Amino acid sequence: MARTKETSRKSIGGKEPCKQIAIKGAWKLDPTTGGVKMQHRFSLKIIALREIRR
């Protein structure tokens, strides 16, 4: 049997807002991060391509 396309559905009400306040507060107090920003690292592919271009 042939596959049919999915028909669009009318949304009723919309999405419930996320409770971000509690999440952000817990993230700031998280002791595992220690407030140290991790260094940005390029992927190995990008580094290899950069060396080839030289």
Secondary structure, 3 states (H helix, E strand, C coil): CCCCCCCCCCCCCCCCCCCHHHHHHHHHCCCCCCCCCCCCCCCHHHHHHHHHHC
